[in-house]
Amino acid sequence: MKRMLSLGVSLFILAVIYWRLDFSRLGEVFQHGDVFWLAVSLGLVVPLTMLTAWRLDQLVPGGVRLGVMESNRLILVACVLNLILPSKMGDLAKAWFLKERGHASAGLAFALVVFEKACDMLSLLLWCAFGLLLYQQKDTLFWVMTAGVVGGLVGGLALLGSPGFAGLVFKNAGRLAPVAVRAKLAKLAGAWSEMHEFFWRDRARLLRVAGTSMFIWFLHLLQIWLFILALGATAPFLAGLALAPLAILAGLLPLTFAGIGTRDAALIFFFHPYLDAPTAAALGILCTMRYVLPALGGLPFVSGYLPRLRLAKAESSGVK
């Protein structure tokens, strides 16, 4: 029901967007686009997926690795599940597979996934903060957003670097959260503590994974800037570093289906100094393809993971 509601919100926002702009101009934008840059930008999905798979392989504790190919299949399946199912089932799949293969305990496997997501978010905030601090066209709203992004980055780094600060945050959050959420927060707090213990005793692994995450997100933002070139438009790369992450963050709000709608509206709003509305709407479609293409690539592998996911769901529900 929740998924259907979010899909309805996405369709409503898209309907408003396309109603307000000349829909025929959207086709013209793609018709006059640069096929070479379109192929190059969409083709970046492949190395990005492989790099993310390599990072997952580096996260595995002990001497036995998943292997890049197995990690790649797992990443692609996660893309499918995250696109069509609620509650980030793709991330659950990764944690469950690590546990099932004996690479980590259930708690540590969940902690590894939490760390992976934390690295992604902090890398996105880092590039966004860098771009916003150097972005020239800042009004009051942009200064507020800059302060929010920098504050989120500093707070996230403190959570990642200080077990005491993290414990204090989770403790206070548990007191303020509704009763139904407290159990999830307690589980997350336990995973966060286990993650701290695991990663801070291996600084080389920590730096390797963090550095890879920053490079992955640089390529993500480069891809979005190349989309702009492919659509026959221009925007400074620094503006892309500042504005594209804001649109991605808007798409993370739990309002719409896979961020569709909110991300499109944010792209039109933030990029209006450089792109007209039809071009920004076309950019939104290409940004959605960043999620759709890996999901399509993961479809052939989903059937091999579904039994494991059903078992994971049964265990998490207390069903034997």
C-alpha positions in Angstrom: 0.0 0.0 0.0 2.8 2.4 0.9 4.6 1.6 -2.4 1.4 2.3 -4.4 1.0 5.6 -2.5 4.5 6.7 -3.3 4.0 5.7 -6.9 0.9 7.8 -7.0 2.8 10.8 -5.6 5.5 10.3 -8.3 3.0 10.2 -11.1 1.2 13.3 -9.8 4.4 15.3 -9.6 5.4 14.2 -13.1 1.9 15.1 -14.4 2.3 18.6 -13.0 5.8 19.0 -14.4 4.8 17.8 -17.9 1.5 19.8 -17.9 3.4 23.0 -17.2 5.9 22.5 -20.0 5.4 21.9 -23.6 5.6 18.1 -23.8 6.6 18.2 -27.5 9.7 20.1 -26.6 10.9 17.2 -24.5 11.1 15.0 -27.6 13.0 17.8 -29.4 15.6 17.9 -26.7 16.4 14.2 -27.1 16.1 14.5 -30.9 18.8 17.2 -31.0 21.0 15.6 -28.3 24.5 14.3 -28.9 24.4 10.6 -29.4 28.1 10.1 -28.6 27.9 11.8 -25.2 24.6 10.1 -24.5 26.3 6.7 -25.1 29.4 7.7 -23.0 27.3 9.0 -20.1 25.0 6.0 -20.0 27.9 3.7 -20.4 29.4 4.9 -17.2 26.8 2.7 -15.5 29.1 -0.3 -16.2 32.3 0.9 -14.4 30.2 2.5 -11.6 28.6 -0.9 -11.0 31.9 -2.7 -11.1 33.5 -0.2 -8.7 30.7 -0.6 -6.3 31.0 -4.4 -6.5 34.8 -4.1 -5.9 34.1 -2.0 -2.8 31.6 -4.6 -1.5 34.3 -7.3 -2.0 36.7 -5.1 0.0 34.2 -4.9 2.9 34.2 -8.6 3.4 36.2 -9.6 6.6 38.7 -12.4 6.6 40.8 -13.9 3.9 38.0 -15.3 1.8 36.5 -12.8 -0.7 33.2 -12.9 -2.5 34.9 -12.2 -5.8 34.2 -9.3 -8.0 31.7 -11.2 -10.3 29.7 -12.5 -7.3 29.8 -9.0 -5.8 28.6 -7.6 -9.1 25.7 -10.0 -9.3 24.7 -9.1 -5.7 24.9 -5.3 -6.5 22.7 -5.7 -9.6 20.1 -7.8 -7.6 20.1 -5.1 -4.9 19.4 -2.5 -7.6 16.4 -4.5 -8.7 15.0 -4.9 -5.2 15.7 -1.4 -4.1 13.7 -0.2 -7.2 10.6 -2.3 -6.8 10.4 -3.2 -3.1 10.1 -1.1 0.1 12.5 -1.0 3.1 15.7 -1.3 1.1 15.3 -5.0 0.5 18.4 -4.9 -1.7 20.6 -3.9 1.2 19.0 -6.7 3.3 20.0 -9.1 0.4 23.6 -8.1 0.7 23.7 -8.4 4.4 21.9 -11.8 4.4 24.2 -13.1 1.6 27.3 -12.2 3.6 25.9 -13.9 6.7 24.7 -17.0 4.7 28.1 -17.5 3.1 29.8 -17.4 6.5 31.7 -14.1 5.8 30.3 -12.3 8.8 27.9 -12.7 11.7 24.4 -11.3 11.2 25.2 -8.2 13.2 28.5 -7.6 11.4 26.9 -8.2 8.0 24.3 -5.6 8.8 27.0 -3.3 10.1 29.0 -3.6 6.8 25.9 -2.5 4.9 25.3 0.4 7.2 28.9 1.4 6.7 28.6 1.2 3.0 25.5 3.4 3.0 27.2 5.8 5.4 30.2 6.1 3.0 27.8 6.8 0.1 25.9 9.5 2.0 29.1 11.2 3.3 30.8 11.1 -0.1 27.7 12.7 -1.7 27.6 15.4 1.0 31.4 16.0 0.7 31.1 16.7 -3.1 28.0 18.8 -2.5 29.6 20.9 0.2 32.7 21.4 -2.0 30.6 22.6 -4.9 28.3 24.8 -2.9 31.1 26.5 -1.0 32.6 27.5 -4.4 29.3 28.1 -6.2 28.9 31.7 -7.2 25.1 32.2 -7.5 24.1 31.8 -3.8 21.1 33.5 -2.4 19.7 33.1 1.1 18.2 29.7 0.2 21.5 28.4 -1.0 23.4 29.7 2.0 20.8 27.8 4.2 21.3 24.6 2.1 25.1 25.0 2.2 25.0 25.3 6.0 22.7 22.2 6.2 24.9 20.1 3.9 28.1 21.1 5.7 26.4 20.5 9.1 25.2 17.1 7.9 28.8 16.2 6.7 30.4 17.2 9.9 27.7 15.4 12.0 28.1 12.3 9.8 31.9 12.3 10.1 31.5 12.6 13.9 29.1 9.7 14.0 31.6 7.7 11.9 34.7 8.7 13.8 33.5 8.9 17.5 31.8 5.9 19.2 31.0 8.1 22.2 29.2 10.7 20.0 27.4 8.0 18.1 26.2 6.3 21.3 25.0 9.6 22.6 23.0 10.4 19.4 21.4 6.9 19.3 20.6 7.1 23.0 18.8 10.5 22.7 17.1 9.4 19.5 15.8 6.4 21.2 14.2 8.5 23.9 12.5 10.8 21.4 11.4 8.2 18.8 8.0 6.6 18.8 7.8 3.1 20.5 7.5 1.4 17.1 10.8 2.9 15.9 12.9 2.2 19.0 13.6 -1.4 18.2 15.0 -0.4 14.8 17.1 2.3 16.3 18.5 -0.2 18.9 19.4 -2.6 16.1 21.0 0.2 14.1 22.9 1.4 17.2 24.2 -2.1 17.8 25.3 -2.4 14.2 27.0 1.0 14.3 29.0 0.0 17.4 30.1 -3.3 15.7 31.0 -1.4 12.6 33.2 1.0 14.6 35.0 -1.9 16.2 35.5 -3.7 12.9 36.7 -0.8 10.7 38.8 1.2 13.2 41.1 -1.7 13.9 41.9 -1.9 10.1 42.7 1.7 9.1 44.0 0.6 5.7 40.6 -1.0 4.8 38.8 2.0 6.2 40.8 4.4 4.0 40.5 2.1 0.9 36.7 1.9 1.2 36.3 5.6 2.0 38.5 6.7 -0.9 36.7 4.4 -3.3 33.4 5.8 -2.2 34.5 9.3 -2.9 35.7 8.3 -6.3 32.5 6.5 -7.1 30.4 9.5 -6.2 32.7 11.8 -8.2 31.9 9.5 -11.2 28.2 9.7 -10.5 28.3 13.5 -10.6 30.5 13.5 -13.6 27.9 11.2 -15.3 25.1 13.7 -14.6 27.2 16.6 -16.0 27.8 14.5 -19.1 24.1 14.0 -19.4 23.8 17.8 -19.7 26.4 17.8 -22.5 24.5 14.9 -24.2 21.3 17.0 -24.2 23.1 19.8 -26.1 23.2 22.1 -23.1 26.1 23.6 -21.0 26.7 24.1 -17.3 29.9 24.6 -15.4 31.2 21.4 -13.9 31.4 23.1 -10.5 27.7 24.0 -10.7 27.0 20.3 -11.4 29.0 19.3 -8.2 26.8 21.8 -6.2 23.4 21.3 -7.7 23.2 17.6 -8.8 23.7 16.3 -5.2 20.9 18.6 -4.0 18.5 16.9 -6.5 19.7 13.5 -5.5 19.1 14.3 -1.8 15.6 15.5 -2.8 15.0 12.1 -4.4 16.0 10.4 -1.2 13.0 11.9 0.6 10.5 9.1 1.5 7.7 10.6 -0.6 7.9 9.1 -4.1 8.7 5.9 -5.9 12.5 5.6 -6.3 12.8 9.4 -6.0 11.0 9.9 -9.3 9.1 13.2 -9.3 10.9 14.9 -6.4 14.3 14.5 -8.1 12.9 15.7 -11.4 11.3 18.8 -9.8 14.6 19.5 -8.0 16.6 19.3 -11.2 14.3 21.8 -12.9 14.4 24.2 -9.9 18.2 24.1 -9.2 19.4 24.0 -12.8 17.2 26.8 -14.0 20.1 29.3 -14.4 21.6 26.9 -17.0 18.8 24.7 -18.4 15.3 25.5 -19.6 12.5 23.4 -18.2 12.3 20.8 -21.0 16.0 20.2 -20.9 16.0 19.8 -17.1 13.0 17.5 -17.4 15.0 15.4 -20.0 17.9 15.4 -17.5 15.5 14.0 -14.9 14.7 11.1 -17.2 18.3 10.3 -17.8 19.0 10.5 -14.1 16.2 7.9 -13.6 17.9 5.7 -16.1 20.9 5.6 -13.8 18.8 3.4 -11.5 16.8 1.6 -14.2 19.7 0.2 -16.2 21.5 -1.6 -13.4 18.1 -3.0 -12.3 17.5 -4.3 -15.8 21.0 -5.9 -15.7 20.1 -7.6 -12.4 16.8 -9.2 -13.5 18.4 -12.4 -14.8 20.0 -13.0 -11.3 17.0 -12.2 -9.1 15.5 -15.7 -9.1 18.6 -17.1 -7.6 18.4 -14.8 -4.6 14.6 -14.8 -3.9 14.7 -18.0 -1.7 17.4 -16.5 0.4 15.4 -13.3 0.8 12.3 -15.2 1.9 14.3 -17.0 4.5 15.8 -13.7 5.7 12.4 -12.2 6.0 11.1 -15.2 7.9 14.1 -15.1 10.3 13.6 -11.4 10.9 9.9 -12.0 11.7 10.8 -14.7 14.1 9.4 -17.5 11.8 11.3 -20.7 11.8 
